């Protein structure tokens, strides 16, 4: 199952330039087999995680095959993968993407616990956010990866 959601056409004039930084429209791929997790991530990040960063498209995937297909066929600015997804978690999906996709987009991995950060390192994720999800921490991780 995949779903794409376009949020708006571009930055508003009042947020087009923050501290000398041009506004950036981004697309995010979100993987979790759990619709509640996907909803929580979208609500946490929102459509404007920073004054100069706007999420214009969410692409949701509920299976690893859908993730791999989408990343091969489309361009995304950041991927958010659920490390606790079933039956195949985001850590394995991340490692596969990083090893198989040239110039793979940066990945935020949602871990089950704060002590699972070492697993995120194994998976080659660029950032890890533990559960329970903190909206500020999650949106900051997305913004940081987009700005790099």
N, C-alpha and C positions, 0 to 999 in steps of 0.2 A: 504494500500500500504506500503510495506517495501522494503528497499534496503540495501544491505551490500556491503561495499567497502573496500577491503584490499589494504593498501597503500604500504607496503614493508615488508620484512621478519624480520628485526630486526635493532638494532642500528648500526650505522656506527662506525668503530673503533675510529675515532677522537672524538666521543661524548659518548663513552661507560662509561666514568667516569668523572664527573664534581664535583669538590670540595669534593672528597671522596665519592660521592654518585653514586651508580651504576645506569646505564641507565635503564629506565623502559618503557616497551611497554604497551600501554593501549588500551582498546576498549571503545568507546563512543556510547551510545544510544542517538539519537537526535529526539525529538518529536515536530512537528509543522505540521499543515494542509497546511501551506503556503510554497511552494517550494522555494520561494525567501528568506524566513527567514532561511530555512535549508541551502541554499547556503551561505547566509551571515554568519551564525555560523561556517560552515566548513571553509570558507575563513578566518574568524577572528581567529579561533583557529589554523588552519593549521595542518600540519602533524608533526610539531615539536614545540609545544608551549613553550618549555624550552629545554635547551641543554641536559638535562637528562630525558626528557619526550617525548616519541614518540607515536603519535596516529597511530596505525597499522590497526585499523578497525573502520569505522563509520557504525552504523546500524540506518537507518532512518525509522521513523514511522510517518504516517499521520493520524492515528486514535488512540484513547485511547485503544481500544481492542488490537491493534497491540502492543502497549507499554506493556500492562499487560502480554500478551502472551510471548513476547520476554524476559521480565525480569524474568518470571517464568521459561523459558526454557534455557536461556543462561546466562553467566556471563559477567557483564560489570563493568568497573572500575569507571565510572561516567556516570550520566544521565544529559542531558541538555533538559529541558522542557520549551516550549513556554507558558507562562501564558496567552497569548492572543489568543491561538489556538481556533478554532471554530469547532464544536459546544460545545466542552467540553474542557475547558482550562487546562493548565499544573498545575495550583494550585490544582485543584481537583484531578487530576491524581497523583500528588505528595503525597497529603494527603492519598489517597487510597493506594498507594505503600508503604508508610511508616507505615501504619497501618496493612497491610496484608502480606507484604513480610518480612520474617525473614532475618535479616542482609541485608537490602536493600542498594544498592550502594548509595553513596553520590549524591545529586541532586543540580544542578545549575538551578535556575528558572529565566527565562527572564520575567521581569515585564514591564508593559506598561509605567510606570513613576517612577522616583526616589522615590516619596512619597508612592509607593505601597509596600515598604519594610515590612510593618506590615502584609500585606497579605501573603508575602513569609514566615513570621514567623508562621502564622496560618497554612500554608500548610505543615509545618515541613521541608521545604527546608534547605539545608546546606549552601547555598549561593544564593544571588540574584544579578542580573545584570540588570539595567534599560535600557530602550530604550531612545534615540537612542543607538544602540550597539557600545561600544568602544572596538575595537579589543584587546587592551592591557589589559583592565579590564576583559574581558571575558576569554581570555587565562590564565590570572593570577588566576582567580577563579577556572578554571579547574585544573591547576597545583597545586594550594593550596590544593584542595580536594584530589587529587591523592597522594600527599605527606603526608597527615595526617596518 
